[in-house]
Amino acid sequence: MNIIDSLKWRYAVKKFDSEKQLSEAQINTLKEAFNLTATSYGLQPIKLVVIQNKEIQKELVPHSMNQTQIQEASHVLVICIPDNYTTEEVKNYFNLVKKIRNTPDAIINPFKEFLTADIEKKNQEELALWNKNQAYIALGNLMTVCAVEKIDACPMEGFVPEKYDEILNLKSQNLKSILVLPVGFRADDCYMKDLPKVRKETQEIVIEIN
């Protein structure tokens, strides 16, 4: 199946088969895909929490607009950003660049100084918005990989982040939840399973300038 067929196959699953679980290899693929997601300047201001615990999943349902996919799913992926973002992240990034690429300081320092100054002039609200945008890039990447790997998913913004943060003890890790992606396999009786995809004609949403 090519990529377009895979994207046509994909939909936001309304009911998962709770008896089916993703394999370790499939979960590892999603984790690696998340790590390989493009982010602004390559700084990766995002983290992924992978939940495979039915008790915790059940506890999260009331804080997810009672969407039962959270409990039914094989795993629940929670995309997070730092609660407090500092220039220490820039320092750590360039230390990693130097370690992996052996890039000389003479090349690293100008860019490092630029990014440090750029982050220092932003307040935490501005930095959170910037980092939140990176979380959405990661979500899109994960959803595409899921489609290609025939893993079902249901992207969610409808949840109470503060409750997720509390239940998952994210504050202690300087994190806050931004997006949720339950993953698994669609149930045979999911009412949307065989419905045709509703999309505008491509020429309606694509503007070509030649």
Secondary structure, DSSP 8 states (H G I E B T S, - for coil): --HHHHHHH--B-SSB-TT----HHHHHHHHHHHHT---GGG----EEEEE--HHHHHHHGGGTTT-THHHHSSEEEEEEEESS--THHHHHHHHHHHHHH---HHHHHHHHHHHHHHHHTS-HHHHHHHHHHHHHHHHHHHHHHHHHHT-EE--B--S-HHHHHHHTT-GGGTEEEEEEEEEE-B-TT-TTTTS------HHHH-----
